[in-house]
Amino acid sequence: MNKQNRLSKASSPYLRQHADNPVDWYEWGEEALSKARKENKPLIISIGYSACHWCHVMAHESFSDESIAELMNTHFVCIKVDREERPDIDRIYMEAAQLLSGRGGWPLNAFALPDRRPFYAATYFPPDQWTDVLNQLSYLFQTNKSRILDAATSLTEGIRSNPFPRISNSKPFGPAEYLATYENQISTIDFEHGGYKGAPKFMMPTGLEFLLQYHYLTGDQKALDAVTISLDAMAKGGVYDQIGGGFARYSTDQFWKVPHFEKMLYDNAQLIKLYAHAFQLTNKQLYAEIVGQTIEFAERELLHPNGGFYASIDADSEHEEGKFYVWTRQEIESVLDPKTAQIILRFYQVTTSGNWEPGKNILYYKTEKAVFASEIGMSVTELNLILQKANKSLLDHRNQRIRPATDDKILTSWNALMLSAYATVFRAFGDEQYLKGALRTARFLEENMVKENGLLFRVYKDGKVSTEAFLDDYALLAEAFINLYEVTFDLHWLNLGQLLTEHVWNHFADHENHLFFYTSDQAENLIARKHEISDNVIPASNSVLAHVLYKLGLILENSDYSQIAEKMIFKIRNEITVQGAYYANWAMLLGKLTHPTYEVAILGENSLSVSHEMQKNYLPVSIFAGGINENLPILTQRLINDKTVIYVCQNKSCKLPVYSANEALEMMQK
């Protein structure tokens, strides 16, 4: 065993994966930066995350090589960063890579001056290329410092530049803008295979959520078809774990067949919510099954005993990607009885030669269950029973294999996504177990991550919290607490959401640009203070916060909040109509502004049951408040003794009160 380096004492599972490298790694911090200044050496800032396959490859090929490590240790000060713990650092050096090459990804390897200004950055290198880069840059640093300084100056100016135009168009948003946004996005949908065109394919749940909202508001069938074709294809594909539940991070092909096998909490939380919304619209049983199975997966494999959820599960086991998840034909035949095995082999496309690599099969299916059941002479119910029993046997057998590593740190923002998923699933299905899950997650976050005056922490590991939170943590958790209020009418959660929002206003606001910085004014002072604007596999923190402010503005009847949200979307309105899925969460706020939100106030002893009856429907431009007390402005002077009453309002104008969920829903449909 190699001698352990200082990363053996790191809390991050990703950093500890590099503890036996011969590279003299440092964690990000003053010790490394001081050494670089004192010895006048450039920095190598190598950034990745625990479940990253190519991070493992580079660690094995290059960072474990004695001669390469000696080159790194001699000429550089080497820093390892877990991007999930320090996305603020990752954001800066990723932008350097994108400015240089137009590409990004992980592992990210940035070279910087001792003052942290980058002069070169790129992603994965095979060992020979990495050696060449090390030699060239160390030689250049020693012999042509002015060239290095020029590159650092230019890159840093690019990173610090403000990409946002001044507000030049403050006219009200209209349906034409909302339509243009939809037309741009629908043109990128793959209607044959689902998802967005091309490969690799990421799920991009926020984009599909926008299409659901567009269908609801306009009745456009093509928007709904885009979503259902995508969700059906993902559910059938190898990107979904057919026997264990849960989704891999993305598909390497356009057919959803071959996944990149890592499983991330943030993907699964958002997809639970998306499938639940699609179920509300379609009542399709497949979507209910996916929701249930994915929650079972998360609770079985990612849930901390105290209530939070771990970050991810690795793609690799025994130094081989996907080994834990794939099957040989012989292995399936050894687990199942002959009759069942033949059905499973046929249904999941398993062959002797392998449907992926030689002899290796990814379980996926092509034929709808009803059609397949008819082909083999049985009912769908009979087929489902066979699949359930066989899947359990295969899962039990798979669990005897050497498992991929679990990154057991708990991240506030990703757990907030899971909290929102629970609240949505409770809305859709009314199962109290899902509400219990939501409350368990919320209490864990409140007790461990939320401090006095709204200060929030990002990382929980081994009973300790670390890293003051970033804008995504605040925005997503505020949103989740508000969602929890809407299904419980417990004012405690709404107050927490407002507390976090006020902290953001006090410490993250960029008043000049009407947006919010990703980092607090109390955080470490990096070479640039950035904004997160465009949505990606997780919606941008500024777009989430704009929704939070808009919703709080309505629930609390606070026009200041509403005006901030509108200024934010005005700032980037030109991007919304042309950037498709990458501004989809902004587009959903545009939908709320062009189709005024229903403000539903429910008061009386049966307010919760009436609310649940209404919220089992898909209502994407509605907010709910209520209870037995007039404890919010939206509820003031609306309580009627001995009755449960419902008020449906829009634009501060309320219709006559009604007394049943059906009456209120009919009013909203008109």
N, C-alpha and C positions, 0 to 999 in steps of 0.2 A: 504493500500500500504506500502511495506517495505521501510525503510529508504534507500536512494540512497547512494551507495559507490562512491569512487573517479572515477570509470569508467564512471559515468554519464557525465563527462567532456571530455571523449575521442572522437576523431573524427571518429574512426572506428565503423561502425554499429555493427560489431561482438562484440567488447568490450562493447558497450552500451547495448547489449542484456543481459549482466551480471551486469548491474548497480544496480539492486534491489536484488542481492544475498546478504545474510548475510556474505559471505566471504569478508574479508578485502583485496580486490584485488588491486594490483598496476599494472600500465603499466610498460613495460620493460624500465629500466632507472636507473640512479644513485640513486634516492630516495630509491627504493626497495633494490638495491644492498648494499647501505650504511647501511640500517636498518639491513640487514642480517649479515653484518660484525660486526656491533656494538653489536647486541644482540646474536651473534654466533648461528644463526638459519639456518637450511638448506632451500633451495628454493624449492617451487613447481612452475614449469614453465608449465602452461597448455596452449596448443596451439590448435587452431581450425580455423574455418572460418564461415561466416554468413550462408551459405546455407547447412551446415553440419548437417544432421539429428541426428547422434549419439552424436554430440556436444550438441544439444538441449536436448537430452534425459538425458545425464549426468548432464547438468545444472539443469534440473528439478528435477532429482532424488537425486542428491548429493549436488550440490552447492547451492541449495535453502533450504536445510535442516539445521535447526538451530544448532542441536547437531553436525553434521558433520562439519559445518562451524566453530563452536567453537574449535573443534579439530584442524582444519587447521590453524586457527588464533593463537592458543596458541603455537603451536610447529613449525610453518613454516612461512616464508614470501612468500606470494602467488602472482604470476605474471601471468597475462593473455596476450597472444600474438595472434594477427591476422596473420596467416601464409601468407596471401596474401600481407600484407604490409611488413612483415619481413620474407621472405623466407630464408634469411641467417641464422636466429636463428633457424627456423624450420629444416633446413637441418642438422644442428649440432646435435640437440637432437633427430631427427628422426634416424640419423645414430646410436646413442646410443641405441635406441630401437631395431634396426635391428641387431646390434652386440650382444645384449643380447638374443633375441628370434628368430631372422630371420624374424620378421614381423614388419609392420608399419601401420600407418593409423591415422585417427583423430576421436575423440579428442586424442591428444598426451599429456601425462602427464609425465613430467620428474622431477626427484628429483636431486638437485645439491647442492654442497657445496657453501658457501657464495662467493667463488671466481669463481663460474659459472661452475665448472667441474662437469659433471653428474656422479651419482653413481647408478642410477636406472631409467628406463624409460619403459613405456608401453602405451597401448591405453585405450580403454573404460573399466571402471569397474562398475559393479552394486554396489549399496550403501553398502551392507554388506562387499563385497570384498574391496571396497575403504576404508572403516573404518579400516579393518584389515591391509591394507597396511600402512595407516597413523600411526596406533599404533605401528606396527612392526618397521617401519623405524625411527620414532621419538625415540623409545626405543633404537634402535641400535645406533643412533647418539649420545645418551646421555651415553650409557654404553660400547660401543665397537667402539670407534671412529677410531681405527686403521683399522678395517675391512672396514669401510666406505671409509677411505682414500685409502686403497688398491684398492677397486673397482673403485673409481674415477680416480686413477692413471692409472689403466689398461684400462678403457674405453676411457680416454682422449688420451692415446697413440694410441689406435685403430682408433680413429677419426682423429688424426693428421697424421697417416701413409700415405705414398705415394704409391698408388696402381699401378702406371704406370711403366712399364718396360723401360729400356733404349732402344733407337732405335737400333735394331739389324738387321733389314731387310729393307734396303732402295732401293732394286731393284724395277724397275717400276712395277706398278700394271698391271695385265693382265686380259683378259676375263675369265680365269679359276677362279679367285678370285670372280669376279662379279657373275659368275654362281653358285659358292659355296654359296654365300650369298643368292641368290634366292632360291636355293634348301633347305637351312635351313629354310627360312621363309615360303615357300609354304607348307612345311610339317606340319606347325602349323595351317593351314587354315581349318575351318569347311566348307566343300563344300556342306553340306546338309542345314545348317541353316545360313551360312555366318559368317563373322568375324573370330576371332581366337578361337580355341577349348576351351571348358570348360565354366564355369560360376563362378562368374559374368562375363559379357562381356562388355569390354570397346571398344569404336570405333577404337582407335589407328589409326587416319587418316594418320599419317606419314608412317606407314607400308603399307597401301593401296596405298599411293602415290608412294612408291617405286615400287610396283607391276605394276602400270600404266607405270612408266618409263621403267621398264624391258620389258614390252610388246612392247612399242614403239621402243626400241633399238634392240630387238631380234625377234619380231614377235611371241613370245610365246603366244598361245591362252589361255593356262591354267592360266597364270598370269592375263589376262583380265577377265577371268571367275571368278577368285577368288574375284576380285573387284566388278563385276556386281552382282554376287550372294549376296555379302555382302550389297551393296548399296540398292538393291531391298528389301532385308529382313529388313533392318533398316527402310526404307521408309514405309513399310507396318506395322511395329511393334508398340507396345505401347511406345517404347522408343522415337518415333516421335510423337509430338503433332498433331494428325490428324485434329483437327479443328482450332488450333491456330498457327501452324507452330513452328519450332524449336525443338531441340533434348534435351532430358534429359541426365544427366551425364553418366549413364551406365544402362545396363539391368541386373537385378538380376538373370535372367535365361538364358539358352542358346538359347532361341527362339526369343529374342528381345521383348518379350511380356510385362513383368512387369518392369517398369523403377524404378530407384532411382530418384525421381521426380525433384530434383534440376536441374535448367538450368544454365549453365555456358557460359559466352561469349566466352571463349577460344575454347570450343567444337564446338559451332555453327559457329564461324568464320572459323575454319579449315574445317568443313564439307561443308560449302558453297563452299569453294575453291575446295575441293575434288569432289563434285558433278558437279561443273562447268567443271573441267578437264575431268571427265567421260563423260559429255555431248559432249565435243569437240571430243572425240574419237568415241562415239556411236550414237550421235544425238538422244538419247532416251528422249522422251518428259517428262517422269516421273522425270528425273533428273533436267530438266529446271523448273518443277513445284516446286520441293523441294527447289531449289535455291531461286526462287522468294518468296515462302512462308516463308522461314527461314529469309531472309532479311526483309520481312514485319514484322515478329515477332520482330526482333532485333530493327528495327526502331520504332515500336509501343510501345515496353515495356522496352527497355534498353537505348534509345537514350536521352542524356542530351540536353537541348535546345541549348547549345552552340556548340554541335557537337561531344563530346566524348560519349563513351558507358559505361554504368554501368557494374559492375562485374558479378552479378548473381541474380537469383530469387530462393528463398527458396523452399525446398521440402515440408515444413510443413505449414499448415494454421490451426488456431484454435487448435493447439497442436496435429495435426493429419497429418501423412504423406500422400500426394496425395489427400487430401480431395477436393482441388480446381479443380482437373482434372478428377475425376471419376464420373460415372453416374449410376442412377437407370433406369430401363426400364420405370417406370412410369414417371420419369422426362422428358425423351426424348419424350414420347407420349404426354405430356402436352405442349411441345414446338412446335411440328411439326404436320401438318395435317396427318390424318390416313394413307393415301397412302404413303406419303413420309416417315413417321415414320416406316412403315413396311420394306421399302427398307433399311433405315439406320440401323435399328435393326439387320437385316439379314447381311448386308454388314460388319458392325463393330462388329459382334460376341456378341451382347448384349443379355443377358438372364434375366429372372425374378430373378433367384437365384444368378446371378452374375458370371462373368467370372474371378474374382479375389478373393475378400473377399465376404462374404455373402451379396447379394443384390447389390454389387458394381461392376461396369464394367469399364474396361480400353478399350478405343476405339482403335481397330486395325483391320486389315483385312488379310485374307489368300488367297483369290482367286484373280487372276489378273482381272483388271477392264474389259478387253475385254471379258473374260470368264463369269464373273458375269453378265455383260450387256446382253450377249447372253442368259444366263439362265433365265433372267426375261423378255426377249423379247424386248430389246431396243438396241440402238446403244451406243457406248462408249461416243459419244458426248452428247447424252441425259443423260446418267448416270452422266457424269462430271458436267453438268448443275445442276442436282438434288443435287449432293454432294456439289457443291459450295454454292448453296442457303441454303441447310440444315446446312452446317457447319457454315455459317454466323449467322443463327438464333441461333444455339447452342452456338456459341462464344458470341453473345450478351447476351444470358441468363447466361452463365458462368461468364461473367464480372460483374454480379450483386452479385456474391458471395463475401465473405471476401477473399481478395487476400493474397497470401503468401508475406512475406516481400521481398523487393528488396534491395540488398546491393548496395547503390548508390555511392560508391567510384569508381573512374575511374583509371584504372591501365594502365601504358604505354605499357607494353609488350602485354597485351591482346588486347588493341586497335590497336597496330601495326599488330596483326594477322587479325583484322577486316579490316584494311587498305589494307593489301595484298589480302584479300578476295575480296574486292571491285574491285581492279585492275584486278584480275583474271576474275571476272564475266564480267567486261567491255570488256576484251579481247574476252571472249567466246560469248557474246551476242551483243556487240556493242551498248548497250543502254546508252545514255548520262546520264541518271539518276544515273547509277552506278558510272560513272566518277565523277559526282557531289558529290556523297556520299564519294568517295575516297578523293576528294579535301577537303571536309568539315572536315573529320576526320584528314587529314594531317595538315590542318591549325590549328585545335584545339590543336594538339600535339605540333606543332612548337611554337605556341603562348604561351602555358601554361607550357610545360614540358621541352623544350630545352632552355638552358641558354647559356651565352657566353662561348666561347672556347670548346663547345661540352659537357659541363656539363649537365646532364639529371636528372630529378626527376621522381619518380615512381608513386606517389599517388596524385590525385586531388580530393578534397572533399570540398564542400561548398565554392568554389571560392579560395581555398588555396592549394598550393602544399606542399608535405612533403616527406621525406625519399629519400635520394639520390639513384639513380637508380642502379640496379644490372646488371650483364652481359646479362641476357635475355632481359632486357629492351633495352639496347644498340643494341644488335645483331638483335633482331626482328624489331626494328624501323629502323635501317640502311637498313636491307633487304627490308622493306616496302617502304622506300623512293626510293631505287633503282628500285623496281618494278613500282613505280609511274612514275619515270623518263622514263622507257621503254615504257609506254603507252602515255606519254605526250611530250616527248623529251624536257621537261623544265629542263634546267641544274641546276636550283635552288635545285631540289630534289636530284639530284645526288651529288651535293656539300654538302648537309646536311648529306647524307649517309656517305660520306667520312669523314666529320667533326667528326661524332660520332665514326667512326672506328679509327680515329687517337687518339681520347681521350681514347678509349679502349687500344690501343697499349701503350699509355703513362702511364696508371694507373692500368691496369688489367693484364699485361703480366707476365707469369711465364716463364722466358727465359730458365731456367734449363730444364723444362719439355716440352717446345715447345707447351704450352697450355695457357689458360687464367683462372685466378682466377674468382670465382663468385662475389667477392667483390673488390671494388677499394682500392688502397693503401691509399686513403683519408677517407675511411669508418671507422666505429667503429671497434676497435680491439677486436674481439671475441676470444674464446679459440682456434680456428683453422681457417685457411683460406682455403676454399674448392674449388674444381673444379666441374663443372656439365658436365658430359661426356655422360651418357646414355640417349637416347631418351625415353620419356614416353608418357603420353597423350598430352604433348607439347614437341616438339623437344628440345634436350639439347642445352643450349646456346653456348657451344663450337662448336657443329656441325653446328648451324646456322651461327656463325661467320666465320667458315671455308668456307661456301658457299659465304658469303659476300666478304671475301678476294679474293676468286677465281674469282668471278664475277668482282670485282673492278680491279683485276689484268688484266683482258682481256679488259674491257672498257677503262681503263686509260693507258693500255700498261705499267703497272708497275710490273716488275718481282718480286719486293720485296714482294708485296702482295701475288702473286701466290706461291712463295716459302714458305711463312709462312703457307698458306693453306695446301700445300703438306706435310710439316713437321708435322702439326697437325694430318693429317690422317695417316701418317706413324706411329705416336706414338701409335695409337690404332688399327692398321690394323688387329691384331690377333683377336680382339673382333668382328670385323664387320662380319666375315663369320660364327660366331657361336652363336651370340646373337639375331638373328632374328629381330623382330620389334623394339627391344630396341636399335638397332644401325641403324635403317632404314634411317635416314637422312644422316648419314655418308655413308651408302650404295649408296644413290643417288649421293653424291659427287664422290664416286668410279665410278659410271656410267659415270659421266662427264669426269673423268680421263682416263677411258678405251675406251670411244667413244667420241673423241674430240668434243668440243663445237663449234657450228656454231656461228660465229661472223657476225652479219648482220648489215651493215651500209647503211642507206637510206638517200639520200640528194636530196633536191629540194622542190619546192612549194607544191607538193602533198605527201611529205614524210609521214605525219601522216596517211593519208587515205590509202596509200600503206601498211604502217606498220600494220594498223588495219586489212586490208585484209589478211595479212599473219598471224597475231597473233590470229585470230579467230580459227586457227588450234592449236592442242596440240603439242607444240614444247618444250619438257622439257630440251633439251640440246642446247638451243639457247639463245643468248643475242642480244638485239636490241639497236642501237644508231642511232641518225639522227637529222634531222632538216634542216634549211636553212643556217646554218653557220657551218664552219669547226672548231668547238669549242672544240673538243676532239682529242687526238692523233689518235683514230680509224677512225676519219673523215677527217684527214688532206689530202689535195691535191686530193680530190675526188669529189668536186662539179663541175658539168657541167652546163653551162648556159642554161636556158630555158628547162631543162629536169629534170625529177625525176629519179635518178639512184640508183640501188641496187647492193651492193657488198656482196658476200657471201664468208667468209673466214674461214679457219681452220688452227690451228698451224702456224699462221703468214703467211699463203699462201692464196692468194685470186684468185678466179676464175674470168673470164672476166665479166665485169659489164653487168647487164641486166636491163630491163626497165618496167617489169610488175611483180606483185606479183606471178602470176602463173609460170612464168619462174624461179623465184628464188626458189619457193617451189619445182618445178621439179628437180632443181639442187641439193637441199638438200636431196630429196628422193633417188636420184641416189647414 
